[in-house]
Amino acid sequence: MKNRSYANRGSAFEQYIEYANRRYRRDGLAFIQKVPTEFKPIRNARGQVCSVKVEHKATFDYIGRYKQYPIAIEAKNTNTDSIRFDRVEWNQAEDMDDFTSQPGTIGIVLVSFNLEHFYAIPWAFWSTAYRIRVNQNDRTSTIKISAFDQTWEVPKKYSVRQEELLPEWEVQSGPHGLEYLATIERYITGGKE
């Protein structure tokens, strides 16, 4: 049976996101919902469910619409001071690449550091770091990425610390809980609110 602490490591973070999504929907700002994971029950000789098996590899965690923009969110929680770029699995990265290849779409990696600090990292930045650092195993070259009127220099390692992320990506708390749509709005408007 799966280690429950590993299986549920992001459940508190997901509760924060779900709260924000309910509030956004209630206020008519956005409709964003959890993408369900398909499970197949494993039964013992008596027919009782004793475990489950993931039926399909996971895609991103949330999908929906904000204003006229389709949005996809991959949520990652870490209980350390850094997060590895490969926490987004290759199949999730492929799905996010496919999703964001269409004009007018927005993909983000919503990261929680110890459920205290939150960041909405645009997929354009995360995917470049993922491809260079993880897929190409390159920790030597300096990489500057520009998108949404922002420029970020990717750390020369397989992970990123909170202080290495752009301050514009930080998600504040507010009436909707995690105000990640305010961060996304800055991407859309080029920082002008």
C-alpha positions in Angstrom: 0.0 0.0 0.0 1.2 3.5 -0.8 2.9 5.5 2.0 0.0 7.9 3.0 2.3 10.7 4.0 3.8 10.7 0.5 0.5 10.3 -1.2 -1.1 13.2 0.7 1.9 15.6 0.8 0.1 18.3 -1.2 -3.4 17.8 0.2 -3.3 20.9 2.5 -2.0 23.0 -0.4 -4.8 21.7 -2.6 -7.3 22.7 0.0 -5.9 26.3 -0.2 -6.3 26.2 -3.9 -9.8 24.7 -3.8 -10.9 27.4 -1.4 -9.6 30.1 -3.7 -11.2 28.5 -6.7 -14.6 28.3 -4.9 -14.3 32.0 -4.0 -13.3 33.0 -7.6 -16.3 31.1 -9.0 -18.7 32.5 -6.4 -17.6 36.0 -7.3 -17.8 35.3 -11.1 -14.1 35.9 -11.6 -13.0 32.5 -12.9 -14.0 28.9 -13.2 -11.1 26.6 -12.4 -11.5 23.0 -11.3 -9.4 20.1 -10.2 -8.6 17.5 -12.9 -9.5 14.2 -11.3 -7.0 11.4 -11.2 -8.4 8.1 -12.4 -7.9 5.2 -10.0 -8.5 1.5 -10.4 -9.4 -0.4 -7.2 -7.3 -3.5 -6.3 -9.3 -6.1 -4.4 -8.2 -8.9 -2.2 -9.5 -12.5 -2.3 -12.7 -11.5 -0.4 -13.5 -8.7 -2.9 -12.6 -5.9 -0.6 -10.7 -2.9 -1.9 -7.3 -3.1 -0.3 -5.4 -0.6 -2.5 -5.7 1.5 -5.6 -3.7 1.8 -8.7 -3.4 5.0 -10.8 -5.2 4.2 -14.1 -3.6 7.0 -16.2 -0.5 9.1 -15.7 -1.3 12.5 -14.2 -1.8 15.6 -16.3 -1.8 19.1 -14.8 -3.8 19.6 -11.6 -6.3 22.3 -12.5 -7.9 23.6 -15.6 -10.3 26.4 -16.3 -10.9 29.8 -17.6 -10.0 33.3 -16.3 -11.6 36.1 -18.4 -11.1 34.9 -22.0 -8.0 32.9 -21.1 -7.9 29.1 -20.8 -5.6 28.4 -17.8 -3.8 25.2 -16.6 -2.2 24.9 -13.2 0.3 22.4 -11.9 0.5 22.6 -8.1 3.6 21.6 -6.2 4.3 21.8 -2.5 7.7 21.4 -0.8 8.5 21.2 2.9 12.1 22.3 2.2 13.6 25.6 1.1 13.9 24.6 -2.6 12.0 22.7 -5.2 13.4 20.6 -8.0 12.4 21.4 -11.6 11.7 17.7 -12.2 8.9 17.7 -9.6 6.8 18.4 -12.8 7.0 15.0 -14.4 7.8 14.6 -18.1 4.3 13.7 -19.1 2.9 16.7 -17.2 5.5 18.9 -18.9 4.4 17.5 -22.3 0.7 18.2 -21.5 1.5 21.7 -20.3 3.6 22.4 -23.5 0.7 21.2 -25.7 -1.8 23.3 -23.7 0.3 26.5 -23.8 1.3 26.1 -27.5 -2.1 27.7 -28.4 -2.2 31.5 -28.5 -4.0 33.1 -25.5 -3.5 30.2 -23.1 -1.8 30.5 -19.7 0.0 27.8 -17.8 1.5 28.2 -14.4 3.3 26.1 -11.8 1.8 27.1 -8.5 4.5 26.4 -5.8 4.1 26.3 -2.0 7.1 26.6 0.2 6.1 25.0 3.6 2.5 26.3 3.1 3.9 29.8 4.0 5.1 31.3 0.8 3.4 30.8 -2.6 4.5 31.5 -6.2 2.8 31.4 -9.5 5.6 30.7 -12.0 4.7 31.0 -15.7 5.1 27.8 -17.6 7.4 29.6 -20.1 10.0 30.0 -17.3 9.5 26.7 -15.6 9.6 24.7 -18.9 12.8 26.3 -20.1 14.5 25.5 -16.7 13.1 22.0 -16.9 14.4 21.3 -20.4 17.8 22.8 -19.9 18.5 21.6 -16.3 16.7 18.3 -16.3 16.5 17.0 -19.8 19.8 18.3 -21.1 21.6 17.8 -17.7 23.1 21.3 -18.1 24.1 23.1 -14.9 26.9 25.2 -16.5 25.3 27.7 -18.8 23.7 30.9 -17.8 20.2 31.1 -19.0 18.1 34.3 -19.1 14.4 33.8 -20.0 12.1 36.6 -21.0 8.3 36.5 -21.1 5.4 38.6 -19.9 7.7 41.6 -19.7 9.8 39.8 -17.1 13.3 38.3 -17.3 14.6 35.6 -15.0 18.1 34.1 -14.8 17.7 30.4 -14.1 19.9 29.1 -11.2 22.7 26.8 -12.3 21.2 23.7 -10.6 18.3 21.3 -10.7 16.3 23.2 -8.2 15.2 26.7 -7.2 15.0 28.4 -3.9 12.3 30.8 -2.9 14.6 33.8 -2.9 15.8 32.9 -6.5 12.3 33.4 -7.9 11.1 36.8 -9.1 9.2 38.8 -6.5 6.5 39.4 -9.1 5.6 35.8 -9.0 4.8 35.8 -5.3 1.1 35.1 -4.5 -0.4 37.1 -1.7 -3.3 36.2 0.6 -6.5 38.1 0.3 -10.3 37.8 0.3 -10.1 34.8 -2.0 -7.4 33.0 0.0 -4.5 32.6 -2.4 -4.8 35.5 -4.7 -3.1 33.7 -7.6 -5.3 35.4 -10.2 -3.8 38.8 -9.2 -0.4 37.4 -10.1 -1.7 36.0 -13.4 -3.4 39.3 -14.2 0.1 40.9 -13.9 1.3 38.5 -16.6 -1.6 39.4 -18.9 -1.2 43.1 -18.5 2.6 43.2 -18.5 2.8 44.3 -14.9 0.3 47.2 -15.3 -2.8 46.8 -13.0 
